[in-house]
Amino acid sequence: MNPSTGLIHHPYRPPAEFEAVAPGVHKASTVLFPNVAAMREREWKNKSAYTYGLHGTPTTFTLEERIATLEGGRFALLTPSGLSAIALVDMALLRTGDEVLLPDNAYGPAKALAEAELAAWGIRHRYYDPMNPADLAAQLHPSTRLVWLEVPGSVTLEYPDLPALVAVVQQANDRFGHADGAQRIVTALDNTWGAGMAFAAFDSGVDVSMQALTKYPSGGADVLMGAVVTRDEALHRRLLLTHMRLGLGVGANDAEGVLRGLPSMALRYHAQDAATRTLARWMQQQPAVAQVFHPALEGAPGHLHWKRHARAAACLFGVVFQPDMGADLVDAFCDRLQFFRLGYSWAGPISLCVPYHIPSMRTRQWPYAPHLVRLAVGLEAVEDLQADLAQALQVFRKRPGG
């Protein structure tokens, strides 16, 4: 036998009885079958066998099962990013002539997807006020098929009454006679902030919970991945078949990265939660600051809803400065920060800062100064982060007339 052939078809197989702390990393596009009968009979949809790498390997099946457990669901699907998870839900559940409702403070790219691709496919969208369940009730229509929920709102972190919003949709299903089947309005929660740590999503009655595994489950700021979790088997199958037809898959090394991050997730979540509350409360006391957005702070939008329904908070808080602090000063504050680096995403080891112009991101009036800085707290010592914020705040004392 030629050495090349011998190396490719080497007969050695390692013993199967191997167990370690870290799950094995299986990389495959091609999956081999022992005979034609097995090739024809294997079923990947229920995770009972393997047919092709895109349809699952031991590594991805393991991660899906752990994410389903984390979220309190039964079924999970992995996607290449959080945004692709949102797109999967949209594409699986919406058709031409349907309507989707999104909270006005939703994740920006999710809104852009509705405004561009979904609109081009004849799918209507509208935005509702997530802090007002009556506004959602007024906008639900017999053609509505999907309602997105986000807890809390992206960037500005308003915390809605999630059970009340879900109840409004359930009542609309009863009113429209859509209790079952494809006509039923489905509720889908972007649970990236909660991540299975802050509250139990399915206890609120949502149908779908998705999150960007890029954030807390990974924790290393080096993996892009999303997940879609359900409890309902029929709904899962709709999502699963669309997932297959779109060819959505994740790499084994990325799955390994998330699997490695999961055991420390609770420790990181609660450590960053504690540090964030400390810094958010300190920022509330600074003269240059007009408003701090963090659900655990008294007076923050939706604080009472958070207090009633959640048991933790994440690593984010937003800061709006006094009305006379212009965009140039806000940018200078961000540039002056040393440990808070300028960068998108969050829940990694390094603290991050992003300035936003909120009125350009909303359809409804924003009642505060337009420029908000979102801060994401990493794993640095909280006293060092506070000192960093203190020195950056000096830019406001140097303003003309300050």
Secondary structure, DSSP 8 states (H G I E B T S, - for coil): --HHHHHHT------S----SS------SB---SSHHHHHH--TTTTSS--BGGG--HHHHHHHHHHHHHHT-SEEEEESSHHHHHHHHHHHH--TT-EEEEETTS-HHHHHHIIIIIHHTT-EEEEE-TT-HHHHHHH--TTEEEEEEESS-TTT-----HHHHHHHHHHHHHHHT-SSSTTS-EEEEE-TTTTTTSS-GGGGT-SEEEEETTTTTT-SS----EEEEES-HHHHHHHHHHHHHHT----HHHHHHHHHHGGGHHHHHHHHHHHHHHHHHHHHT-TTEEEEE-TTSTTSTTHHHHHHH-S---SEEEEEE-TT--HHHHHHHHHH-SSSEE-S--SSSS-EEEEEEGGGG-SS---S-SEEEEEE--SS-HHHHHHHHHHHTHHHHTSTT-
